Amino acid sequence: MNPVLDKEIKFHGYTCVINQARYADGSLALQLVDKNFGDPVAMITTRIDGLEQDELAIKNWSENEGMYTTLLRAGVVRRAHRSVRSGFVTVPVTRLAKEVEDAGSDRD
């Protein structure tokens, strides 16, 4: 996984950075990792069928409760423009914030 941006995110007592990868279908996968040790803290995204290539489904339930708000306040994602049902939960669907998109394109 590669870092998304040089920004610290505080989540459930951890100081994290965001790494990125791709799911098998090519959609963006984001994960919080401990800044100091590189250990996985939480998977930010979940793969859901029917998303546009630039959309992210944020895992905001169970141990990830508060993830969407944390990312929004940190300027990592935009406001959710829709939500989808997945099992028993409603999943916010959003896109990376412009600043994050631009930072990612600088590394390409």
N, C-alpha and C positions, 0 to 999 in steps of 0.2 A: 504494500500500500504506500502511496505517496501523500505527503502533506498537502492539504487543500490551501491553507494560507498560514502565514506566520502570526497566529493569534491564539492567545490562551483562552480557554473556556472553562469556567468553574461549573462542575456538575456533581451533585451529591457528595461534596467534600473532596473531590479530586480536582487537580489542576491538569487540564487535558489540552491536547491538540487534536485536530481532525485529520484523519487519513482518508484517502479515497481509493477506490478500486472499481471494478465493474462486475455486475452480476452476469450470469451466463448469457442473458439476452442482450447484453450491452448497456443496460441502464446503470446509472451511477449508484454506487454503494458508498456510504459514509460511515465511519467508525470513530468514536472517541477513544483515544489512547492516553495513558498516563504520560505527562510531559517528561517526568524524570526517569521513568523506568521502561517506557514503551509498552507496558502491559495493557491489554484491551480493557476498557472500562464499560463501554456500551456500544451497541450497534445503533446508529442514528436512524438509518433508513430500513425499510422493509420493501421487498419486491412485490409489486402488485401488477397484475395484467391490465393492459389498457391505458397505461400512462404514456404521455408524450415523452420523447427522448430527454427533454430538459426538465421534466417534472420529478419531484422527490416525494415519496410517501414517508412521512416521519413516524417512527415507532414511538408513540407518546402514551403508552399504557404500561401497566405492571411496573417492573423495575425501572422503566424509562419515563414514568410519569413526570411531567414538567419539561421534557426534552424540547418540545416545540417552542415553548415560551423562552427557554434558555437561549436557543439558537436565534430566535427573533430579536430578543434584547441585545444579543451580542453582534447583531448585524450580519449573521451568516446566511439567513434565509429571508425571503420576502413574506408578507402576510399570505396565509393560505387562501387560495382563490377557489378552492372547492374541497370537498371531503368525500371519501368513499367508505363503504362498509366492507369490513373483512372479518368474517366470523361474527363475534359478539362485540366488536369495537368499531368506532368511527375513526378513520385515519385522515389527518390533515394532509392535503396535497399542496405543495408549494414549489418554488424554484429557488436556486441560489441567489443571494443578493448580488446586485450589479458589481459591487466591489470585489466580491469573491470570484465571480465569473471572470472579471478582468484580470485578477491575479493569476487565475488558472491559465488564461490564454497567454500570459507573459511567459509561462514556463514551457509552452508547447514548442 
